[in-house]
Amino acid sequence: SPGPPSAPADPAAPPPRALGPPPQGSVGAAPRAEARPSAAPCPEQEECSVSADTVLAPLRAALDSCRATVQKQVCNDIGRRLTVLEDAWAQGKLSAPVRKRMSLLVQELQQQHWDAADEIHRSLMVDHVNEVSQWMVGVKRLIAETRDLPTGE
């Protein structure tokens, strides 16, 4: 008779021990911390949080810097295409990956990493042609014209 009561007592003892480590914080926090970087929610939220202005303001600034040396007709076409981009963004027609890559493209453009900006442009044309075809030509032309600007002004 002493055997059976002690057997249930032994299984009862491990559960408190098993419950002990997670509340300690280190074990409980580690899986959560690991889950954030590896899981998709963080990158998707970053993509979603990219504002149109974050992308369009630098593009328009680049266009303005081209106006002195680039033909008016070319600048107007780029401007129209940037407006198409802005409208698509405002209407929620751009997927998160497109918004995120456009943000990266603008960062490369601002740092004068022309080849990197051009590479992002190409990847967008290949991967998301239906989303970007109406306005990406303008962004490509803007990259090219900005690259050709005289330096040291």
DRENDO-1510 file (C-alpha; in Angstrom, 1 decimal, always signed):
<recs>
REC; n; res; u; v; w
REC; 1; SER; +0.0; +0.0; +0.0 .
REC; 2; PRO; +2.8; +2.5; +0.6 .
REC; 3; GLY; +4.1; +1.9; -2.9 .
REC; 4; PRO; +1.1; +3.2; -4.9 .
REC; 5; PRO; +0.7; +6.5; -2.9 .
REC; 6; SER; +4.4; +7.2; -3.4 .
REC; 7; ALA; +4.2; +6.5; -7.1 .
REC; 8; PRO; +1.5; +9.2; -7.7 .
REC; 9; ALA; +3.6; +11.5; -5.4 .
REC; 10; ASP; +6.6; +11.1; -7.6 .
REC; 11; PRO; +4.7; +12.1; -10.8 .
REC; 12; ALA; +3.3; +15.0; -8.9 .
REC; 13; ALA; +6.7; +16.2; -8.0 .
REC; 14; PRO; +8.1; +16.6; -11.6 .
REC; 15; PRO; +5.3; +18.9; -12.9 .
REC; 16; PRO; +6.2; +21.7; -10.4 .
REC; 17; ARG; +9.8; +21.3; -11.4 .
REC; 18; ALA; +8.8; +21.3; -15.1 .
REC; 19; LEU; +6.7; +24.5; -14.5 .
REC; 20; GLY; +9.6; +26.1; -12.6 .
REC; 21; PRO; +11.9; +27.0; -15.5 .
REC; 22; PRO; +9.5; +28.9; -17.8 .
REC; 23; PRO; +8.5; +31.4; -15.2 .
REC; 24; GLN; +12.2; +32.1; -14.4 .
REC; 25; GLY; +12.2; +34.3; -17.4 .
REC; 26; SER; +15.4; +33.2; -19.2 .
REC; 27; VAL; +13.8; +30.0; -20.6 .
REC; 28; GLY; +10.4; +31.7; -21.3 .
REC; 29; ALA; +12.0; +34.8; -22.8 .
REC; 30; ALA; +14.5; +33.0; -25.0 .
REC; 31; PRO; +11.9; +31.3; -27.2 .
REC; 32; ARG; +10.0; +34.5; -27.6 .
REC; 33; ALA; +13.1; +36.4; -28.5 .
REC; 34; GLU; +14.1; +33.7; -31.0 .
REC; 35; ALA; +10.7; +33.7; -32.5 .
REC; 36; ARG; +10.7; +37.4; -33.3 .
REC; 37; PRO; +13.7; +37.6; -35.7 .
REC; 38; SER; +13.0; +34.2; -37.4 .
REC; 39; ALA; +9.3; +34.7; -37.8 .
REC; 40; ALA; +7.8; +36.9; -40.5 .
REC; 41; PRO; +5.7; +39.4; -38.4 .
REC; 42; CYS; +8.6; +41.8; -37.8 .
REC; 43; PRO; +9.8; +42.2; -41.4 .
REC; 44; GLU; +6.2; +42.4; -42.6 .
REC; 45; GLN; +5.3; +45.1; -40.1 .
REC; 46; GLU; +8.4; +47.0; -41.2 .
REC; 47; GLU; +7.3; +46.7; -44.9 .
REC; 48; CYS; +3.9; +47.8; -44.0 .
REC; 49; SER; +5.1; +50.7; -41.9 .
REC; 50; VAL; +7.1; +52.2; -44.8 .
REC; 51; SER; +5.3; +55.5; -45.6 .
REC; 52; ALA; +4.7; +56.7; -49.1 .
REC; 53; ASP; +6.5; +60.0; -48.1 .
REC; 54; THR; +9.6; +58.1; -47.0 .
REC; 55; VAL; +10.0; +56.9; -50.6 .
REC; 56; LEU; +8.4; +59.7; -52.6 .
REC; 57; ALA; +10.0; +62.7; -50.9 .
REC; 58; PRO; +13.6; +61.6; -51.8 .
REC; 59; LEU; +12.5; +60.7; -55.3 .
REC; 60; ARG; +10.9; +64.1; -55.9 .
REC; 61; ALA; +14.0; +65.7; -54.4 .
REC; 62; ALA; +16.2; +63.8; -56.9 .
REC; 63; LEU; +13.9; +64.9; -59.7 .
REC; 64; ASP; +14.2; +68.5; -58.6 .
REC; 65; SER; +18.0; +68.2; -58.6 .
REC; 66; CYS; +17.8; +67.0; -62.2 .
REC; 67; ARG; +15.6; +69.8; -63.5 .
REC; 68; ALA; +18.5; +72.2; -64.2 .
REC; 69; THR; +20.3; +69.8; -66.5 .
REC; 70; VAL; +17.6; +67.4; -67.8 .
REC; 71; GLN; +15.1; +68.2; -70.5 .
REC; 72; LYS; +11.8; +69.5; -69.2 .
REC; 73; GLN; +9.9; +66.9; -71.1 .
REC; 74; VAL; +11.9; +64.1; -69.5 .
REC; 75; CYS; +11.4; +65.6; -66.0 .
REC; 76; ASN; +7.7; +66.0; -66.6 .
REC; 77; ASP; +7.4; +62.3; -67.6 .
REC; 78; ILE; +9.3; +61.2; -64.5 .
REC; 79; GLY; +7.1; +63.5; -62.4 .
REC; 80; ARG; +3.9; +61.9; -63.9 .
REC; 81; ARG; +5.2; +58.4; -63.2 .
REC; 82; LEU; +6.0; +59.4; -59.6 .
REC; 83; THR; +2.4; +60.6; -59.3 .
REC; 84; VAL; +1.2; +57.2; -60.6 .
REC; 85; LEU; +3.4; +55.5; -57.9 .
REC; 86; GLU; +2.0; +57.9; -55.3 .
REC; 87; ASP; -1.6; +57.1; -56.3 .
REC; 88; ALA; -1.0; +53.4; -56.3 .
REC; 89; TRP; +0.6; +53.6; -52.9 .
REC; 90; ALA; -2.2; +55.7; -51.5 .
REC; 91; GLN; -4.8; +53.3; -52.8 .
REC; 92; GLY; -3.1; +50.3; -51.2 .
REC; 93; LYS; -2.3; +48.8; -54.6 .
REC; 94; LEU; +1.4; +48.1; -53.7 .
REC; 95; SER; +2.3; +44.9; -51.9 .
REC; 96; ALA; +4.5; +45.0; -48.8 .
REC; 97; PRO; +7.5; +43.6; -50.7 .
REC; 98; VAL; +7.3; +46.3; -53.3 .
REC; 99; ARG; +7.0; +49.1; -50.7 .
REC; 100; LYS; +9.9; +47.6; -48.7 .
REC; 101; ARG; +12.1; +47.3; -51.8 .
REC; 102; MET; +11.2; +50.8; -53.0 .
REC; 103; SER; +12.3; +52.1; -49.5 .
REC; 104; LEU; +15.7; +50.2; -50.0 .
REC; 105; LEU; +16.0; +51.6; -53.5 .
REC; 106; VAL; +15.6; +55.2; -52.2 .
REC; 107; GLN; +18.2; +54.6; -49.5 .
REC; 108; GLU; +20.7; +53.4; -52.2 .
REC; 109; LEU; +19.8; +56.4; -54.4 .
REC; 110; GLN; +20.4; +58.8; -51.5 .
REC; 111; GLN; +23.8; +57.2; -50.8 .
REC; 112; GLN; +24.7; +57.4; -54.5 .
REC; 113; HIS; +24.9; +53.6; -54.7 .
REC; 114; TRP; +23.7; +53.7; -58.4 .
REC; 115; ASP; +24.4; +50.0; -59.2 .
REC; 116; ALA; +22.6; +48.8; -56.0 .
REC; 117; ALA; +19.6; +51.1; -56.8 .
REC; 118; ASP; +19.5; +49.8; -60.4 .
REC; 119; GLU; +19.7; +46.2; -59.1 .
REC; 120; ILE; +16.7; +46.7; -56.8 .
REC; 121; HIS; +14.8; +48.3; -59.7 .
REC; 122; ARG; +15.6; +45.3; -61.9 .
REC; 123; SER; +14.5; +42.8; -59.2 .
REC; 124; LEU; +11.2; +44.7; -58.9 .
REC; 125; MET; +10.6; +44.6; -62.6 .
REC; 126; VAL; +11.3; +40.9; -62.7 .
REC; 127; ASP; +9.4; +39.9; -59.5 .
REC; 128; HIS; +6.5; +42.4; -59.5 .
REC; 129; VAL; +6.1; +43.6; -63.1 .
REC; 130; ASN; +2.3; +44.0; -63.0 .
REC; 131; GLU; +2.6; +46.2; -59.9 .
REC; 132; VAL; +5.4; +48.4; -61.0 .
REC; 133; SER; +5.4; +48.6; -64.8 .
REC; 134; GLN; +3.4; +51.8; -65.0 .
REC; 135; TRP; +5.8; +53.9; -62.9 .
REC; 136; MET; +9.1; +52.0; -62.6 .
REC; 137; VAL; +10.3; +53.3; -66.0 .
REC; 138; GLY; +10.3; +56.8; -64.4 .
REC; 139; VAL; +12.2; +55.5; -61.4 .
REC; 140; LYS; +14.8; +53.9; -63.7 .
REC; 141; ARG; +15.2; +57.1; -65.7 .
REC; 142; LEU; +15.5; +59.1; -62.4 .
REC; 143; ILE; +18.3; +56.7; -61.3 .
REC; 144; ALA; +20.1; +57.2; -64.6 .
REC; 145; GLU; +19.7; +61.0; -64.7 .
REC; 146; THR; +20.7; +61.4; -61.0 .
REC; 147; ARG; +23.8; +59.3; -61.7 .
REC; 148; ASP; +24.7; +61.6; -64.6 .
REC; 149; LEU; +24.4; +64.8; -62.5 .
REC; 150; PRO; +27.6; +66.8; -62.3 .
REC; 151; THR; +29.1; +66.3; -58.8 .
REC; 152; GLY; +30.4; +68.9; -56.5 .
REC; 153; GLU; +27.7; +71.5; -57.0 .
</recs>
